[in-house]
Amino acid sequence: MIYNFTEEDIKFVERAIELKRKGFYIDSMQLTEHYNRILNKHVNNTTCGSCMRQRIGELEGALNNYKQKIQNEAISSPKDNVPEVEVDNAKEEENKELTEAEIMKERMAKVRAARKNQK
């Protein structure tokens, strides 16, 4: 399944998961908007607690699948065709506040750019 994750969606889902684990909920209208857009569904808004938990759970699963797919794409590429990408450790230290998804996205962009330059 293809998920329509944007950087904003990733941050939203991570925040929703965090709040759910603490026993709180994110705004139901925002949850429904993100849920419908990411999962290509057309459900109505709800304030039902168990329904919201279920939606957050589905979004969490979709996000995990999305992250795994990105990671697998990076790993499964033939090593001969993947140029080495230098990692600026100083920059990584500065960006510790970035979420895991943002860091992964930045690294994938570097790999794609290096592949493009290699061709």
N, C-alpha and C positions, 0 to 999 in steps of 0.2 A: 504494500500500500504506500502511496506517495502522500507525505504529510507536507502541509504548507506552513512550515515554521519560519517566522522572521525572528530577528534578534529580540525584538520586543516580546514576541510570543514566548520565547525561551525564558526570558526574565520573568514574565508573568506566571508561567507554569511553575517555575522554580519557587517563586514567592507563594503561590497557591499551595504547593506541597508543604512548604515550610509552615505556613499558617495552619494547615489541616493537621499536621503533626503536633502542633501546640494546642489543638482543640478549637481553633477559630476558623472562620471562613472568609473568603475573599468576596467581593461584591458579586451577587448572583447574576446581574445583568452583564457585567464584564466577563464573568466566567462563561456564560452562554455564548456571547459574541466570539470569544477566543475558541471555545469548543467547536462551534459550528464552522468557523473559518479553517481551523487546523485539520479537523477530521472530516471536512466536507459533509457535514450533517445539517439538518434543518429542524432542530428541536426548539421548543418554546422555553422561555425563561421559567425558572422554578426557584422557590425558596425552601424546598423540601431538603432537610439536612442530609438524609441518606442519598438522595438524588445528586446533590452537589458533591458529596464524597465520591460517589461512583464516577461522576464526570471528571473530577480531579484525578481519580485513579486511572481512568482511560487516557487522560492527557499525560500522566506520568509514564504510563506504558508506551505511549506513542513517542514521547521525548526520549525515553531510553532506547527504543528501536532506532530512532533518528540518529542519536549519538553513536550507537553501535554500527549503523550503516556507514557513517562517515569514517569511523575508526577502521572498519573492515576495508573500505575503499582505499584508505591510505596504506594498509598492511598488504592487501592483495595485489597491489600494483607490482609488476615485475621490477625487481631491484635494479636491473640494468637500465630501465627506463626512468627511474626516479632519481633525479639529481639530489646530491646532498644539499641540505639547506642549513646554513649556519644559523645558530640560535644565539641571539644577543642576550646573554645571561643578565647583564645589567638592566636591560629593558624589561626582562621577565620579572626581576625583583621589583621594579617600579610598578608593574602591573599586577601585583599580588591581589589587589582588590577586585580585579576582574573576575567574573564568574568562570567556572570551568568551561562553559559553553562558548564564551567569548574568546578564551584562550585557544580552544580547539578550532574555532572558526578562523582565527588569525593564523594559526599554523597551517590549516588547510589552504588558505589563500596564498601563503608563501610557497607551498608545494605546487599549487596550480600555476603560479607565476613562473616558478623555476621550470616546470614542465613546458610551459608555453615558450619560454626563452630557449629551451633546449631544441625545440623543433625548428 
